[in-house]
Amino acid sequence: MQKLDKAFIDKAFYHQAVSDLYNDVLYKLCKDHPDHIKDDVIVAKTLIIGRVYAAALERRRIKSEASDDASTPSDSFYIKVADKFKKSQIDLWLRDLSKLNNEIDDHQEIAISVHKKLVDLLKNITGMEKRSFASKYLHFHFKDYFYIYDSISDKSVREISKREGIKLNRNRNRMGQNQNADAVYTDHYARCQKLNECMKGKYGRLLTPRELDKVLLYWGNPG
């Protein structure tokens, strides 16, 4: 049985180190091109992040506008994506985050609110709730503010929390009271926060969202 301790966390960091270089490339891409003004920038960021993290926007139920085959995305589809992003207020949403201090209580409610706005924008484009893509896209723009959400990380954080006896206090969960939030991501975010607080005692410090993601990935796929 896996045990969450310093040795496991160190092993997770070691086994997931293969992703460090391409993650650094994505962080640099978003740092060098933070805005959503030019078509080529928007297409590059949405296409590359979606592909690398198995959350491609063209994977949709609406087959008439984009191919189900992720290897052949429709040019017209990504032109539409770029147009919708440019017409949205995404740069204003991100600007609100750039003004914050790197304190959990300072950014968490705004972060999940921005995530919900991006999910709504993507639903308008794709007809689906792309909360996984939204979390990953926002993470590469603000790596300290957004936990990555996908099926593996969600399952892992639930399993670890149950094993460690970590429970959410739903009556006092401030994020859960935010009406402008995606309920699924809000729940995941809160679980990650609680788990990170628990792991501080095991590792000596709070993990960054990227470090926690490595632990969750390794928990779900130990090698």
C-alpha positions, 0 to 999 in steps of 0.5 A: 500500500502506498504511503504518503510521506517524505520518501514518497514525495521525493520519489514523485518529484524524481519520476515526474522530472521528465516533464520539467523541460516541456513545462518550462517551455509552456511557462515561458510561452505564456510569460512572453505572450500573456495577452490575447490580442493576436490570432497566432498567439492564441492559437499557439497557446490553446493548441499546444497546452491542450495537446500536451496535457490531453485536453485538446479543445477540438475534442468535442461532441459537436462534430460538425465544427471540428474533427474528433481526430485530435491529430487533424484540428480544423483551421476554422475551429481555431480561428473561431477560438482566437476570435472568441478569446479576443472578444472576451475580457480574458486579459482583464480577468488575468490582470486582476490576478497579476495585481495580487500578492502570492498569498492563498487567502488573497488569490483563491476566490478570484482564481476560481472565479476566473476559472469559471469565466474561462469555462463559460467562454469555452462552453460557448465555443465548444458546447462542453465544460472544459474545466480541465483545459481551463485549469491547465491553461490558467496554471501556465499563466499563473502557476502559483494560483491554479491547481491542475484538474483532470481525472487522475489528479481528482481521483488521487486527491480524493484517495489520499484525503480519505486515507489521511482522514482529511475532510472538507468543512463545507459549512466554513468553506469560503470558496464554496460560497462563491456563486461565480465558481465551477462547483467541480473545480471549487471542490477540487481546489479546496481538496488540494489546499487541505491536502497541501496543508497536511503535507506541510507537516510531512515535507516541511513546507507547502508544495507549489501547485506544480509539485502537488500535481507531480505527487497526484500524478505519481499516486495515480500512476506509480512507476 
